[in-house]
Amino acid sequence: MNESDFQLSSYNYDLPEERIAQYPPEKRGASRLMVLDRASGKNIHSTFSHLGDFLPEGALLVANNSCVVPARLFGHRPTGGKVELLLLTPPPLLKACASLGADGWNHAQAEVLLRPSRSIHVGDRLVFGDDIAVEVLRKKEFGQHDVTLFWKGDLVECMRRIGKLPLPPYIKREQSSEDMARYQTVYADREKSGSVAAPTAGLHFTDALREELRQRGFGWAEVTLHVGYGTFSPVREQDIREHPMHSEYVEVSPETAAVIREAKASGRPVVAVGTTSCRTMEGCAAQNGGVIPEGGWHGWTNIFIYPGFRFQVVDHLITNFHLPESSLIMLVAALCGRERILSAYAEAVKEKYRFFSYGDAMFVR
């Protein structure tokens, strides 16, 4: 560890724009895979379909089953002007605390992004189709607002009818029909519809690969982290230790907790499928004495993982290639070292890997 590990500029790297994947690979699971081997210091270049050849024997894979919702809605203000809303509060939490009015509308307080923010005032009622509306309660920073959200029927189904996926800002195109299927993991649980961004390491998995891994003796368990828009928020502090990490809602079921606890007790390695699964497990452990509690856990975590962090649960990580100076590249650096990950990224650029959400994968073993 040295002071450079805590400097924001130490996590920058050169990335040609053409290396940022704008579309998913033609076939799910056809991504490339860089295996970053910490023991040998070498990188192995393969394809994701061969993941099982690189997993340690008896490994337990833990994936995030949260489902992405089309949380980007377009409506109008009282004056008739256009307005865009991005729902930040996960719908399962809204449904859990919703009240049903005599008029047949459900309502609950929510946090949203609204734009154009300067044209929106406290007290405004904004309408999004026939079944969703909001009343503005408070204006906050960076376009965030507290609102009362009103909806008829099932909120997620309403959003699926009229909403669009909030594709990451570095994807410079409009949503296509293909995105509705491909910006979603094959194991996403519709009962866990609460993310505004996909847990992208999971996008590489196919049902066939999961079955192959099962037959080869690898375990599979699922946690839930509803990915918030804060995942795209830049780290602005030059000393990264001063960065205020965003909070996200996580769930570790009693069944998953038992599987993870058994793996740790028997010495089987735990592989996090993505940074969100990693944050879920480590965030849960951090609030429960360094272990996954026997009965599972749910709540909010704002855990910020960067070099110097001591992992309590996760041994290995499947992940994508992340933005320069992002909290996600810092998490990966915590597992394998900052200089090591930057060297691997430079090699990935040279070898023409595809970066970010729809890009290729890395396995840190």
C-alpha positions as CSV (number, residue, x, y, z in Angstrom):
1,M,0.0,0.0,0.0
2,N,1.2,3.5,-0.8
3,E,-0.4,7.0,-1.0
4,S,-0.8,6.6,-4.8
5,D,-3.5,4.0,-4.1
6,F,-5.6,6.7,-2.6
7,Q,-5.2,9.3,-5.3
8,L,-8.0,9.5,-7.9
9,S,-5.6,10.2,-10.8
10,S,-3.9,6.9,-10.1
11,Y,-6.9,5.1,-11.5
12,N,-6.9,6.8,-14.9
13,Y,-5.9,5.0,-18.1
14,D,-6.0,5.6,-21.8
15,L,-9.0,4.1,-23.5
16,P,-9.8,4.7,-27.2
17,E,-13.4,5.5,-27.8
18,E,-13.8,2.7,-30.3
19,R,-13.1,0.2,-27.5
20,I,-16.3,1.1,-25.7
21,A,-18.9,-1.5,-26.6
22,Q,-22.1,0.2,-28.0
23,Y,-23.9,-3.1,-28.6
24,P,-23.9,-6.6,-27.0
25,P,-22.0,-9.4,-28.8
26,E,-24.0,-11.0,-31.6
27,K,-24.6,-14.1,-29.5
28,R,-24.9,-14.1,-25.7
29,G,-22.0,-15.8,-24.1
30,A,-19.6,-15.1,-27.0
31,S,-17.6,-12.5,-25.1
32,R,-13.9,-12.8,-24.6
33,L,-12.4,-13.6,-21.2
34,M,-9.2,-12.3,-19.7
35,V,-8.1,-14.5,-16.7
36,L,-6.0,-12.4,-14.4
37,D,-4.0,-15.0,-12.4
38,R,-2.7,-13.5,-9.2
39,A,-0.4,-16.4,-8.3
40,S,1.6,-16.4,-11.5
41,G,1.2,-12.7,-12.4
42,K,0.2,-13.7,-15.9
43,N,-2.9,-13.0,-18.0
44,I,-4.6,-15.7,-20.0
45,H,-6.8,-14.8,-23.0
46,S,-9.8,-17.1,-23.6
47,T,-13.6,-16.9,-24.2
48,F,-16.3,-16.8,-21.6
49,S,-17.7,-20.1,-22.7
50,H,-14.5,-21.7,-21.2
51,L,-15.0,-20.1,-17.8
52,G,-15.3,-23.5,-16.1
53,D,-11.7,-24.4,-17.2
54,F,-10.4,-21.6,-15.0
55,L,-12.6,-21.8,-11.9
56,P,-11.1,-23.3,-8.8
57,E,-12.4,-26.8,-7.8
58,G,-15.6,-26.7,-5.9
59,A,-16.1,-23.0,-6.3
60,L,-19.4,-21.4,-5.3
61,L,-20.6,-18.7,-7.8
62,V,-22.8,-16.0,-6.2
63,A,-24.7,-13.9,-8.7
64,N,-27.1,-10.8,-8.4
65,N,-30.6,-11.7,-9.5
66,S,-32.0,-8.2,-9.5
67,C,-34.0,-7.4,-12.7
68,V,-33.5,-4.1,-14.6
69,V,-36.7,-2.1,-15.0
70,P,-37.5,0.4,-17.7
71,A,-37.2,3.2,-15.2
72,R,-36.9,6.1,-17.7
73,L,-40.3,7.7,-18.2
74,F,-41.4,10.6,-20.5
75,G,-44.3,12.8,-19.5
76,H,-45.4,16.4,-19.3
77,R,-45.6,19.3,-16.8
78,P,-48.7,21.3,-15.8
79,T,-47.8,23.8,-18.6
80,G,-47.7,21.0,-21.1
81,G,-43.9,21.0,-21.4
82,K,-42.0,17.8,-21.7
83,V,-40.3,16.2,-18.7
84,E,-38.2,13.1,-18.2
85,L,-38.1,11.0,-15.0
86,L,-35.7,8.3,-13.8
87,L,-37.1,6.3,-10.8
88,L,-34.3,5.8,-8.3
89,T,-36.2,4.1,-5.5
90,P,-36.5,0.3,-6.3
91,P,-40.1,-0.6,-7.1
92,P,-40.2,-3.5,-4.6
93,L,-39.5,-1.1,-1.7
94,L,-42.3,1.3,-3.0
95,K,-44.8,-1.6,-3.3
96,A,-43.9,-2.7,0.3
97,C,-44.9,0.7,1.8
98,A,-47.5,1.9,-0.7
99,S,-51.0,3.1,0.4
100,L,-54.1,2.6,-1.8
101,G,-56.3,5.7,-2.1
102,A,-60.1,5.7,-2.4
103,D,-59.6,6.8,-6.0
104,G,-57.8,3.5,-6.8
105,W,-54.4,5.1,-7.1
106,N,-51.5,3.6,-5.1
107,H,-49.0,6.1,-3.7
108,A,-45.7,6.2,-1.9
109,Q,-42.8,8.6,-1.5
110,A,-39.9,8.1,-3.9
111,E,-36.6,9.6,-5.1
112,V,-36.3,10.4,-8.7
113,L,-34.2,12.3,-11.2
114,L,-36.2,14.9,-13.2
115,R,-35.2,17.0,-16.1
116,P,-35.2,19.8,-17.1
117,S,-34.8,20.3,-13.4
118,R,-34.9,24.1,-13.5
119,S,-38.4,24.1,-15.0
120,I,-39.8,21.9,-12.3
121,H,-41.2,23.4,-9.0
122,V,-42.3,22.0,-5.7
123,G,-46.0,21.2,-5.9
124,D,-46.0,20.4,-9.6
125,R,-47.9,17.4,-10.7
126,L,-46.2,15.6,-13.5
127,V,-48.1,13.0,-15.6
128,F,-46.6,9.9,-17.3
129,G,-49.2,8.2,-19.4
130,D,-52.6,7.1,-17.9
131,D,-51.3,5.2,-14.9
132,I,-48.3,7.0,-13.4
133,A,-48.0,10.5,-12.0
134,V,-45.9,12.3,-9.4
135,E,-46.2,15.3,-7.1
136,V,-42.9,17.1,-6.4
137,L,-42.2,17.4,-2.7
138,R,-38.5,18.6,-2.6
139,K,-35.8,19.6,-5.0
140,K,-32.3,18.3,-4.2
141,E,-28.8,18.4,-5.9
142,F,-28.0,17.1,-9.4
143,G,-31.6,16.9,-10.5
144,Q,-32.7,14.6,-7.7
145,H,-36.2,15.2,-6.3
146,D,-38.3,13.7,-3.6
147,V,-41.8,13.1,-4.9
148,T,-45.1,11.3,-4.1
149,L,-45.4,8.7,-6.8
150,F,-48.9,7.6,-7.9
151,W,-49.7,4.6,-10.0
152,K,-52.6,2.3,-10.9
153,G,-52.3,-1.5,-10.9
154,D,-48.8,-3.1,-10.8
155,L,-46.0,-0.5,-10.9
156,V,-43.4,-2.5,-12.7
157,E,-45.9,-3.6,-15.4
158,C,-46.9,0.1,-15.9
159,M,-43.2,0.9,-16.4
160,R,-42.7,-1.9,-18.8
161,R,-45.6,-0.6,-20.9
162,I,-44.4,3.0,-21.2
163,G,-40.8,3.2,-19.9
164,K,-37.4,2.9,-21.5
165,L,-34.2,1.3,-20.1
166,P,-31.8,3.8,-18.7
167,L,-28.8,2.7,-20.8
168,P,-25.5,3.8,-19.4
169,P,-24.4,7.4,-20.5
170,Y,-21.4,6.0,-22.5
171,I,-23.7,4.1,-24.8
172,K,-24.3,6.8,-27.4
173,R,-27.5,5.6,-29.1
174,E,-31.1,5.2,-28.4
175,Q,-32.5,2.0,-26.9
176,S,-33.3,-0.8,-29.4
177,S,-35.7,-3.7,-29.1
178,E,-32.7,-6.0,-28.6
179,D,-31.7,-4.2,-25.4
180,M,-34.9,-5.3,-23.6
181,A,-33.6,-8.8,-23.7
182,R,-29.8,-8.4,-23.8
183,Y,-29.5,-5.7,-21.0
184,Q,-30.8,-8.3,-18.6
185,T,-29.3,-11.5,-17.2
186,V,-30.9,-14.9,-18.1
187,Y,-31.4,-15.5,-14.4
188,A,-33.0,-12.1,-13.5
189,D,-35.9,-12.6,-11.1
190,R,-39.0,-10.5,-12.1
191,E,-40.0,-10.5,-8.5
192,K,-36.7,-8.6,-7.9
193,S,-37.4,-5.9,-10.4
194,G,-35.5,-2.9,-8.9
195,S,-32.3,-2.0,-10.8
196,V,-31.7,0.9,-13.1
197,A,-28.6,-0.7,-14.5
198,A,-27.7,-4.3,-15.2
199,P,-25.3,-6.3,-13.1
200,T,-23.2,-6.6,-16.2
201,A,-20.8,-9.5,-15.3
202,G,-23.9,-11.7,-15.4
203,L,-24.8,-10.8,-19.0
204,H,-22.2,-13.3,-20.3
205,F,-24.0,-16.3,-18.7
206,T,-26.3,-18.5,-20.8
207,D,-28.5,-21.3,-19.5
208,A,-26.3,-23.8,-21.2
209,L,-23.2,-22.5,-19.5
210,R,-24.9,-22.5,-16.1
211,E,-25.9,-26.2,-16.6
212,E,-22.4,-27.1,-17.7
213,L,-21.0,-25.5,-14.6
214,R,-23.5,-27.4,-12.4
215,Q,-22.6,-30.7,-14.0
216,R,-18.9,-30.0,-13.3
217,G,-19.6,-29.5,-9.6
218,F,-19.6,-25.8,-9.2
219,G,-22.2,-24.3,-6.9
220,W,-24.6,-21.4,-7.7
221,A,-26.4,-19.1,-5.3
222,E,-28.1,-15.7,-5.7
223,V,-28.2,-12.5,-3.8
224,T,-30.1,-9.3,-4.7
225,L,-28.6,-5.8,-5.0
226,H,-30.9,-3.2,-6.8
227,V,-28.3,-1.3,-8.8
228,G,-28.8,2.4,-8.4
229,Y,-27.9,5.3,-10.8
230,G,-25.1,6.1,-8.4
231,T,-23.1,3.3,-10.0
232,F,-22.5,5.8,-12.8
233,S,-21.6,8.7,-10.5
234,P,-18.0,9.7,-10.8
235,V,-15.6,9.8,-7.9
236,R,-15.0,13.5,-7.5
237,E,-12.6,13.6,-4.5
238,Q,-8.9,13.6,-5.2
239,D,-8.4,11.6,-2.1
240,I,-10.7,8.7,-2.8
241,R,-11.1,8.0,0.9
242,E,-13.3,11.1,1.1
243,H,-15.7,9.9,-1.6
244,P,-19.3,9.7,-0.3
245,M,-20.4,6.3,-1.6
246,H,-24.0,5.9,-2.7
247,S,-26.3,3.5,-0.9
248,E,-28.0,0.5,-2.5
249,Y,-30.6,-2.0,-1.2
250,V,-29.4,-5.6,-0.8
251,E,-30.9,-8.9,0.2
252,V,-29.2,-12.1,1.2
253,S,-31.9,-14.8,1.8
254,P,-31.5,-17.4,4.6
255,E,-31.0,-20.1,2.0
256,T,-28.2,-18.2,0.2
257,A,-26.7,-17.3,3.6
258,A,-26.6,-21.0,4.5
259,V,-24.9,-21.9,1.2
260,I,-22.2,-19.2,1.5
261,R,-21.6,-20.1,5.2
262,E,-21.1,-23.8,4.3
263,A,-18.7,-22.9,1.5
264,K,-16.6,-20.7,3.8
265,A,-16.6,-23.4,6.6
266,S,-15.5,-26.1,4.2
267,G,-12.8,-24.1,2.5
268,R,-14.6,-23.8,-0.9
269,P,-13.8,-20.6,-2.7
270,V,-16.5,-18.0,-3.2
271,V,-16.6,-16.4,-6.6
272,A,-18.6,-13.1,-6.9
273,V,-20.3,-12.8,-10.2
274,G,-19.9,-9.0,-10.6
275,T,-19.0,-6.1,-8.4
276,T,-22.7,-5.9,-7.2
277,S,-22.6,-9.4,-5.8
278,C,-19.2,-8.6,-4.2
279,R,-20.6,-5.5,-2.6
280,T,-23.7,-7.4,-1.4
281,M,-21.7,-10.1,0.4
282,E,-19.0,-7.8,1.8
283,G,-21.5,-5.1,2.8
284,C,-23.6,-7.7,4.6
285,A,-20.5,-9.1,6.4
286,A,-19.3,-5.6,7.3
287,Q,-22.6,-5.0,9.2
288,N,-22.7,-8.4,10.9
289,G,-19.3,-8.9,12.5
290,G,-17.4,-9.9,9.4
291,V,-19.6,-12.9,8.5
292,I,-22.8,-13.6,6.6
293,P,-25.4,-14.1,9.4
294,E,-27.1,-17.4,9.7
295,G,-30.6,-16.1,8.9
296,G,-29.6,-13.9,6.0
297,W,-29.8,-10.1,6.0
298,H,-31.4,-7.2,4.1
299,G,-30.9,-3.5,4.2
300,W,-28.9,-0.6,2.7
301,T,-25.2,-0.7,2.1
302,N,-22.8,2.1,1.1
303,I,-19.7,0.0,1.4
304,F,-16.8,1.5,-0.6
305,I,-14.1,-1.1,-1.5
306,Y,-10.7,0.2,-2.5
307,P,-7.0,-1.0,-1.9
308,G,-6.4,-1.8,1.7
309,F,-9.9,-3.4,2.1
310,R,-9.9,-6.8,3.8
311,F,-12.2,-9.2,2.1
312,Q,-14.3,-11.3,4.5
313,V,-16.3,-13.4,2.0
314,V,-15.2,-13.1,-1.6
315,D,-12.1,-15.0,-2.9
316,H,-12.4,-14.4,-6.6
317,L,-14.3,-12.1,-9.0
318,I,-15.9,-12.2,-12.4
319,T,-16.3,-8.7,-13.7
320,N,-16.3,-6.5,-16.8
321,F,-13.8,-3.7,-17.7
322,H,-14.7,-0.5,-15.8
323,L,-14.5,3.2,-16.4
324,P,-11.3,5.1,-15.5
325,E,-11.4,6.7,-12.0
326,S,-14.6,4.8,-11.1
327,S,-15.4,3.2,-7.8
328,L,-15.7,-0.1,-9.6
329,I,-12.1,-0.2,-10.9
330,M,-11.1,0.7,-7.3
331,L,-13.0,-2.4,-6.1
332,V,-11.1,-4.7,-8.5
333,A,-7.8,-3.0,-7.5
334,A,-8.6,-3.9,-3.9
335,L,-8.6,-7.6,-4.9
336,C,-5.6,-7.7,-7.1
337,G,-3.6,-4.5,-6.7
338,R,-3.8,-1.2,-8.5
339,E,-0.7,-1.5,-10.6
340,R,-1.7,-5.1,-11.6
341,I,-5.2,-4.1,-12.7
342,L,-3.9,-1.1,-14.7
343,S,-1.3,-3.3,-16.4
344,A,-4.1,-5.8,-17.3
345,Y,-6.3,-3.0,-18.7
346,A,-3.4,-1.7,-20.9
347,E,-3.0,-5.2,-22.2
348,A,-6.8,-5.5,-22.8
349,V,-6.7,-2.2,-24.8
350,K,-3.8,-3.5,-26.9
351,E,-5.6,-6.8,-27.5
352,K,-8.7,-5.0,-28.5
353,Y,-11.0,-6.2,-25.8
354,R,-14.5,-4.5,-25.6
355,F,-15.0,-2.3,-22.5
356,F,-17.9,-1.5,-20.1
357,S,-21.4,-2.8,-19.8
358,Y,-21.8,-4.6,-23.2
359,G,-18.0,-5.5,-23.3
360,D,-15.9,-8.5,-22.5
361,A,-15.2,-10.1,-19.1
362,M,-12.3,-10.6,-16.7
363,F,-11.9,-13.3,-14.1
364,V,-9.6,-12.4,-11.2
365,R,-8.5,-15.7,-9.7
